[in-house]
């Protein structure tokens, strides 16, 4: 048996110019949209009026496009109210993120600050936290350690080793500070400005990877904030003993956001540096294959030295 409002909607679809029928149906839909989402705790009661204003322009379209397949219109409009309330919440969250620091916990703010992109526009003025700046003042690199001394002696007689070490330095370009560059230039017995230019060029050649890294960072942050919001929404629904159906729905979304967030973080860690072997080769006019084999030889040479120092320590 067709329900009362289902029958009314079907009549309205046949005669959409009936003002009396239209007013009755719109009034009914407005009542459901105003009361239902707040009743099931999707939105706060004080947000009901704003939600109604958000949905009202589309009510007539909903009436005309309703397709009866055995589900009463009363159930249909409740589902619409439920979905529109979630859409409304998402819209409000996006607005709130413009002032995200006012609503974040200390842990969230710490995550936000310490995962911001490094400013690669000027290699001589890298992004530093306060702790980094303290460490920078007490620069601890030394050319007097056993490994440094042996490597320095080897560099004096081996031009290929110097080239391989230079390629390794270029691969770390986005991690270097001005003090690093100064030390390394002196260690390699080359002009500091020359090494700085090479480092800058290596980063410029990696512009596409910088863009990809920034995009991945933005995606990761979006999933992080969505995950945090859903966790709080779930806590709220549990605290008010909401129906298990709605808690499970939120939980499913939360698990998806967690999965997306961790996948995004893993994707960022797969390529920890911005500069590729190809870019390092272009800076020094060396083929990528030569860079690959040279670095492999360098690692083979350095590993025993480093392991020996660890055993002595």
Wavefront OBJ file of the C-alpha trace (Angstrom):
o trace
v 0.000 0.000 0.000
v 1.381 3.402 -0.995
v 1.877 5.792 1.921
v 0.050 9.103 2.185
v 2.957 11.379 1.205
v 4.206 8.998 -1.472
v 0.797 9.243 -3.098
v 0.845 13.043 -2.755
v 4.276 13.287 -4.403
v 3.171 11.096 -7.321
v 0.124 13.343 -7.766
v 2.356 16.432 -7.699
v 4.603 14.956 -10.381
v 1.531 14.597 -12.621
v 0.316 18.109 -11.791
v 3.366 20.231 -10.795
v 1.370 23.460 -11.113
v -0.886 22.591 -8.158
v 0.173 25.255 -5.624
v -1.816 23.708 -2.750
v -0.186 20.311 -3.255
v 3.223 21.885 -3.662
v 2.898 23.926 -0.446
v 1.804 20.886 1.555
v 4.704 18.747 0.358
v 7.340 21.463 0.778
v 6.065 22.167 4.300
v 6.352 18.472 5.154
v 9.869 18.208 3.699
v 10.994 21.319 5.565
v 9.730 19.849 8.839
v 11.686 16.621 8.294
v 14.867 18.439 7.249
v 14.604 20.777 10.232
v 13.934 18.139 12.907
v 15.327 14.761 11.793
v 19.124 15.410 11.621
v 19.198 17.084 15.032
v 17.006 14.334 16.514
v 19.529 11.655 15.523
v 22.414 13.911 16.669
v 24.087 14.491 13.297
v 23.907 18.246 13.814
v 23.312 20.479 16.813
v 19.728 21.812 17.273
v 20.942 25.377 16.749
v 22.253 24.395 13.318
v 18.859 23.086 12.137
v 17.703 26.399 10.704
v 20.928 26.914 8.775
v 20.679 23.367 7.379
v 17.116 24.069 6.257
v 18.263 27.202 4.411
v 21.044 25.117 2.870
v 18.634 22.452 1.515
v 15.387 24.386 0.855
v 16.235 25.581 -2.694
v 16.418 21.925 -3.803
v 13.217 20.593 -2.250
v 11.033 21.116 -5.333
v 13.607 19.286 -7.467
v 13.593 16.414 -4.982
v 9.812 16.168 -5.295
v 9.914 16.096 -9.088
v 12.783 13.596 -9.352
v 11.559 11.145 -6.688
v 11.227 7.669 -8.219
v 8.943 5.281 -6.334
v 10.501 1.792 -6.139
v 8.654 0.498 -3.090
v 10.372 2.809 -0.601
v 7.937 5.359 0.904
v 8.648 9.020 0.281
v 8.739 9.541 4.057
v 11.806 7.256 4.264
v 13.317 8.815 1.174
v 13.187 12.376 2.529
v 14.702 11.229 5.825
v 17.600 9.693 3.934
v 18.003 12.924 1.983
v 18.011 14.898 5.252
v 20.642 12.537 6.667
v 22.917 12.871 3.615
v 22.461 16.628 3.378
v 23.310 17.007 7.062
v 26.620 15.212 6.463
v 27.251 17.400 3.419
v 26.499 20.459 5.550
v 28.928 19.243 8.237
v 31.661 18.763 5.647
v 31.086 22.279 4.346
v 31.327 23.692 7.883
v 34.527 21.752 8.513
v 36.137 23.271 5.446
v 35.185 26.721 6.687
v 36.546 25.936 10.142
v 39.907 24.858 8.725
v 40.564 28.438 7.698
v 41.020 29.067 11.417
v 42.245 25.584 12.262
v 44.693 26.557 15.002
v 41.875 27.923 17.169
v 40.249 24.488 17.244
v 43.250 22.153 17.399
v 44.837 20.381 20.340
v 48.499 20.972 21.140
v 49.349 17.600 19.563
v 47.556 18.570 16.333
v 49.292 21.936 16.183
v 52.664 20.265 16.709
v 51.946 17.875 13.819
v 50.854 20.779 11.609
v 53.965 22.859 12.359
v 56.580 20.137 12.075
v 55.282 18.692 8.803
v 55.118 21.970 6.896
v 57.013 22.020 3.624
v 60.614 23.136 3.572
v 61.201 26.399 1.778
v 63.409 25.365 -1.136
v 63.350 28.824 -2.704
v 66.659 29.742 -1.098
v 69.115 26.994 -0.213
v 71.050 29.408 1.960
v 68.013 30.134 4.164
v 66.385 26.769 4.898
v 63.339 26.214 7.081
v 64.478 25.607 10.666
v 62.642 24.884 13.880
v 63.913 26.437 17.104
v 65.652 23.179 18.035
v 67.338 23.083 14.624
v 68.614 26.629 15.051
v 70.191 25.727 18.419
v 71.909 22.729 16.831
v 73.000 24.908 13.913
v 74.825 27.248 16.299
v 76.730 24.273 17.752
v 77.754 22.777 14.395
v 79.230 19.379 15.264
v 80.575 18.065 11.925
v 84.303 17.392 12.035
v 86.977 16.500 9.527
v 89.143 15.039 12.307
v 87.252 11.788 12.927
v 88.945 8.543 11.778
v 86.528 8.071 8.896
v 86.836 11.718 7.795
v 90.630 11.574 7.890
v 90.819 8.365 5.877
v 88.275 9.609 3.358
v 90.076 12.972 3.071
v 93.375 11.207 2.353
v 91.731 9.037 -0.268
v 90.138 12.107 -1.931
v 93.552 13.656 -2.563
v 94.496 10.820 -4.917
v 91.122 9.738 -6.321
v 89.131 12.050 -8.591
v 86.342 9.418 -9.099
v 85.814 9.205 -5.312
v 85.449 13.001 -5.114
v 82.834 12.887 -7.900
v 80.935 10.096 -6.158
v 80.931 11.971 -2.867
v 79.728 15.082 -4.669
v 76.806 13.096 -6.154
v 75.918 11.885 -2.655
v 75.944 15.484 -1.415
v 73.689 16.609 -4.287
v 71.184 13.850 -3.492
v 70.859 15.423 -0.024
v 70.518 18.979 -1.372
v 67.105 19.636 0.228
v 68.523 18.689 3.656
v 71.595 20.943 3.587
v 72.021 24.241 5.415
v 74.548 26.992 4.736
v 76.870 25.561 7.422
v 76.715 22.130 5.801
v 77.600 23.605 2.414
v 80.493 25.598 3.874
v 81.927 22.535 5.613
v 81.518 20.230 2.615
v 83.051 22.742 0.189
v 86.111 23.010 2.409
v 86.257 19.223 2.793
v 86.124 18.701 -0.994
v 88.628 21.534 -1.531
v 86.294 23.571 -3.755
v 84.788 27.053 -3.671
v 81.779 27.382 -1.387
v 79.836 29.419 -3.962
v 80.460 26.717 -6.581
v 78.988 23.992 -4.377
v 76.063 26.244 -3.389
v 75.244 26.848 -7.065
v 75.361 23.111 -7.791
v 73.064 22.365 -4.860
v 70.609 25.059 -5.978
v 70.639 23.760 -9.560
v 69.997 20.197 -8.350
v 66.904 21.384 -6.491
v 65.704 23.412 -9.477
v 65.999 20.313 -11.696
v 63.852 18.444 -9.176
v 60.978 20.919 -9.425
v 58.498 18.203 -10.486
v 59.380 16.039 -7.496
v 59.003 19.067 -5.232
v 55.502 19.600 -6.640
v 54.619 15.926 -6.155
v 55.946 16.016 -2.593
v 53.903 19.108 -1.786
v 50.772 17.509 -3.293
v 51.310 14.335 -1.266
v 51.854 16.466 1.826
v 48.588 18.333 1.216
v 46.678 15.077 0.686
v 48.182 13.610 3.858
v 47.214 16.711 5.875
v 43.618 16.613 4.569
v 43.235 12.981 5.619
v 44.819 13.757 8.980
v 42.379 16.566 9.782
v 39.413 14.510 8.551
v 40.558 11.601 10.727
v 40.816 13.850 13.770
v 37.339 15.288 13.187
v 35.761 11.844 12.751
v 37.398 10.568 15.931
v 35.823 13.445 17.872
v 32.479 12.921 16.153
v 32.573 9.237 17.086
v 33.416 10.092 20.701
v 30.482 12.493 20.773
v 28.019 9.941 19.356
v 29.194 7.333 21.863
v 28.875 9.824 24.740
v 25.210 10.523 23.943
v 24.360 6.852 23.298
v 23.485 7.443 19.661
v 22.063 4.569 17.635
v 24.764 1.958 16.800
v 23.958 2.360 13.091
v 25.227 5.958 13.042
v 28.238 5.127 15.211
v 29.172 2.314 12.823
v 28.797 4.634 9.829
v 31.188 7.142 11.406
v 33.548 4.324 12.387
v 33.677 3.051 8.803
v 34.546 6.518 7.542
v 37.150 6.877 10.293
v 38.862 3.606 9.366
v 38.975 4.669 5.713
v 40.526 8.039 6.600
v 43.103 6.329 8.827
v 44.007 3.996 5.981
v 44.261 6.866 3.482
v 46.381 8.910 5.900
v 48.902 6.136 6.619
v 49.160 5.232 2.933
v 49.863 8.867 2.112
v 52.589 9.013 4.788
v 54.191 5.812 3.461
v 54.102 7.216 -0.066
v 55.961 10.312 1.131
v 58.638 8.189 2.828
v 59.297 6.057 -0.245
v 61.128 8.999 -1.844
v 62.754 10.729 1.154
v 64.846 13.203 -0.890
v 63.860 15.562 -3.662
v 66.915 15.214 -5.891
v 67.118 12.175 -8.179
v 70.199 10.383 -9.511
v 69.335 11.808 -12.924
v 69.305 15.397 -11.598
v 72.628 14.897 -9.803
v 74.099 13.596 -13.045
v 72.851 16.579 -15.036
v 74.476 19.015 -12.604
v 77.865 17.309 -13.003
v 77.412 16.345 -16.703
v 77.523 12.636 -15.889
v 75.079 9.930 -17.174
v 72.578 8.556 -14.676
v 74.062 5.054 -14.994
v 77.474 6.363 -13.967
v 75.905 8.063 -10.920
v 74.154 4.796 -9.964
v 77.269 2.654 -10.206
v 79.471 5.305 -8.576
v 77.208 5.624 -5.541
v 77.059 1.857 -5.181
v 80.866 1.758 -5.160
v 80.929 4.609 -2.608
v 78.552 2.787 -0.257
v 80.583 -0.411 -0.618
v 83.687 1.545 0.354
v 82.124 3.453 3.280
v 80.158 0.662 4.986
v 83.192 -1.184 6.421
v 84.599 2.108 7.726
v 81.363 3.065 9.448
v 80.884 -0.449 10.878
v 84.423 -0.371 12.256
v 83.769 2.925 14.048
v 80.517 1.531 15.534
v 82.395 -1.496 16.900
v 85.042 0.768 18.440
v 82.284 2.920 20.024
l 1 2 3 4 5 6 7 8 9 10 11 12 13 14 15 16 17 18 19 20 21 22 23 24 25 26 27 28 29 30 31 32 33 34 35 36 37 38 39 40 41 42 43 44 45 46 47 48 49 50 51 52 53 54 55 56 57 58 59 60 61 62 63 64 65 66 67 68 69 70 71 72 73 74 75 76 77 78 79 80 81 82 83 84 85 86 87 88 89 90 91 92 93 94 95 96 97 98 99 100 101 102 103 104 105 106 107 108 109 110 111 112 113 114 115 116 117 118 119 120 121 122 123 124 125 126 127 128 129 130 131 132 133 134 135 136 137 138 139 140 141 142 143 144 145 146 147 148 149 150 151 152 153 154 155 156 157 158 159 160 161 162 163 164 165 166 167 168 169 170 171 172 173 174 175 176 177 178 179 180 181 182 183 184 185 186 187 188 189 190 191 192 193 194 195 196 197 198 199 200 201 202 203 204 205 206 207 208 209 210 211 212 213 214 215 216 217 218 219 220 221 222 223 224 225 226 227 228 229 230 231 232 233 234 235 236 237 238 239 240 241 242 243 244 245 246 247 248 249 250 251 252 253 254 255 256 257 258 259 260 261 262 263 264 265 266 267 268 269 270 271 272 273 274 275 276 277 278 279 280 281 282 283 284 285 286 287 288 289 290 291 292 293 294 295 296 297 298 299 300 301 302 303 304 305 306 307 308 309 310 311 312 313
